[in-house]
Amino acid sequence: MPLLLLSPRAVEDGTRLADAAAELGWASRRLTSWRIPTEMETPESVAIYGEPLFARIVANQLGKKLLEPTHDWLTKVPHAFRRRTIAMHPFGQCAVLHYPCFIKPPDDKLFPAKVYASASDLPHRPDLAPDQPVLVSEPVRFTKEFRCHLLHGRVVSFSRYSRNGDLLISADDPDQTEAHRFCQDLADSMPRLIPPAVVVDVGLLESAHWAVVEANPCFGAGIYAGDPAAILPVLLEACRPAAETTFAHFTFPVELE
């Protein structure tokens, strides 16, 4: 039977996934640390859920890698689906950008992903290399945002998570049918760029157009009011033997003391 591994940090989403796993006949285990116990036997079919770094480190210990969208994924989405100018730039060139603009690093721990009013608002630290690629986007405002879990290019779970910039979760929104249709149209239009297991956020702009917000790894993304039973196979598909991965993934080993 498949095994669901959860982070030591207990959160409601993990509990919901564990309950759904039990109903499906899966095993589940909440680890007490980021190290796999030496005595623990793990089946070939493993799903991992928790903080992104936790999931990547645990997968590495199991000889697996996790499917993720590339950092520049959004730049490859056709303009008709993103409705704004988006490009990758070296961090060192951010001083000459036209502000305000939304800037996102490949790892949100480097600095916050948000709209910056000017270059002077960006962090200036020695660990931020000038050639570090960052995602730069024209600022837009979404009135609603929805999270969609996709498995092999099909939307299997979705939930509204934001309205007018505020966290407001709902599984019953009047625009949810349109949100579902838009995300599915996106996946159908670019099948080679959609990882087999991924989360795609879509939203309704102030202009009343639908647009992609971003794509995220499924193993660390909140499920909100989504269907945990439908999300479990997405997590399972994302955890692959290292030799089989073809999309972006965690590529360097981590040694735990």
N, C-alpha and C positions, 0 to 999 in steps of 0.2 A: 504494500500500500504506500502511497505517497506520504512524505513527511513534511510538515510545515514547521520551520524554525523561526522563532520570534526573538526579538531583541530583549535584553534584560529590562529595558525601560517599558513598563506596562502602560499601554495606551488603549483607549476604547476600540480603535480600529483593529488592533491586534486581537483583542478579546472577541470581537465579532467574527474575525476570520477564523479563529480557533473554534468557535462554536459551529460555524459553517463547515469547517473541516471535519469535526466530529460527526455531523449529520451525513456527510458524504463518505464516512468510513475511513477518513485519513487519520494518521497519527499527528500529534502536534507537541511541540516542546518549547518552552521558554528558557533560553539559555541564561545562565547566571553570570556569564562573562562573554567577552568577545573571542574566547578560545574554545574550540570544540573539545569537549572532554575526551581523553584518550580511550576511555572505555565505551564511548557511545558508538553504537552501530548505526550507520546511515544507509538507507536504501538508495538505489540509483536515481529515483524520482524524488527530488527535493525542491521545495519552494521556500524562499527566504523573504521575510518582511521585517523592516525596522528602519533605523537611520541609514541613509545611503552608504556611509563609510562602513558601518557595521556589516551591512549585507555584502559589500564587496570583499571585506576581509574574511568573513565566514565562507563565502563562496570560494575564495582562493585556497583556504585550508582544505576544502573538499575536492580540490582539483577541478573546479568549475569556474565559469565566468558568466557575468550577467549582461544581458542585452540592454543597450541604452541607445537613445538617439544621439547623434553626434552634436557637438556644441554649435556647429554652424548649420544645423538642420533647418532652422527657420529661414535662413537665407536661400535655401533651395526650394522653398514652397512658392508656387506661382503667385504673382502679385494679386490676382483675383481672389485668392484665399487668405492673404494676410493684410491687404488694404493699407499698407504703409511701407516706407522705405526702410530696409534692414540690410546691414552689411557687417562684415568682420573687419576690425581694424587693430593694429598693434596698439597696446596701451600707451606707448610713447608718443603716438600721434594724436591722442585725444585732445591735446592742447589746441589743435587747429580745427576741431569740429565746430559745427554750427549748433549752438545751444539755444534752448534746452534740448536735451536728448536723453533717451533711456539707454543706460549702459549696464551690461550684465557680464560678469566674469565667468569663466568655465566652472569655477567653484565658488559658490556664494560665500564661503568663509574668507575669501580673499578680500572682498569688500561688498557692501550691499548692492544688490541689483535694484536700481530705481531710476527715476528721472533726475538728472543733475542739471541745475540751472546754469552752471558755468564750470570751466575746467578747474578753477580754484577750489571747487567743492570736492573734487576727487582726492582720494588718499594719496599721500606721497611717502612711500616707505621703500627701504632698500630691497625688500623681498618682492616688490612688484617690478618685474623685468620689463624694459621698454618693448621687447618683442612679444610680450604676453598677449595673445589674441583675446579680444573682448567683442561681445556682440553689441552693436550700436543700432538703435532704432529710433525712428521718428515717434514722438510721444502721441499716444491716442488714449481715448477714454472709453472704457467698456461699461455699459449699464448693467450687463449680466454676464456671468462667466459660468461655464459648465465643464465638469471633468468627465472625460470619456476614456474608458479602458477598452483597448482594442486587442483582439486575438486573431492572428492571421488575416489582418485587414478588415475585420468585422467589429463593429461597436457592440460590446456585450454587456456593458454597464455604464450608466451615466448619472450625474447628479449636478444640480446647481449648487455652487458654493459661494457665490458672491453676487451682490446687487449694489450698484452704485459705489463700488469700492469697499463695501463692508462685507465681512463674513456673514453670510445668510444662507444656510444650507436647506435645500428642499429637494424632495423626490417628485414633487408635483408642481411644476411650473407651467404656465400657459404656453411658453415658448419652447418647451422641451422637445416637442416633435420636430420643430425646425432645427433646433440645436443638433439633435440626433441625425437628421437628414444632411445637414451641412457637414458634419464630421465624417459621415459615411461617404459623401461625395468627394471630400478631400482624399480619403484613403483610396477610393476607387480611381482617382485621377493620378495618383503617384505611388503605385504599389511597390516599386523598387526602393522607395525611400522610407517606407513605413516598416519599422522592425516588427517581427512576428508577435512580439509582446511589448506593449508600450502604452503610456498615458498621453493623451492629447487634450489640451484645454482649448475650448473655443468660446467665443463671446459675441455679444451683440453690441456694436458700436453706437455712439451717440448719433451717427449718421443713419442708423437703422440697417446698416450692412452687417452681415456676419463675417467674422474673421478668426483666424487661428491666434490664440494667445501664445502658446508655447507647447513643446513636447517635453515629457519628463520620464525618467526611469520608473517603471511601475512598482519596483520593490521598495521604494521609499516614499511613494506618493500617498497622501491621505485618500481614503475611499469615500468620505463624506456620507451621503445617503445612498451610495451605490449598493449593488447586490454582492455581498461577500462570496456567495456560492459561485457566482459568475466570474468573480475576480480571481479566485484561487487558481483556475487553469491558466490565467494570464501570468501569474507569479511562477507557476510551474514551468511554463514555456520559456520564461526569461532566464531560467537557471540552466545553463548548458554545459556539457563537457567542454573543457577549454579548447580542445582541438576542433570543435565544430563551430565556434563562433565566427561570424562573418561581419557583424555590425560592431559599432564602438563598444568597448568594454574596458574594465579595470585591468590594466596591463602590467602593473609592477607588483612584486610580492611584498608583503608586510610581515616582518618578524615581530612576534609578540614576546615581550620579556617574561 
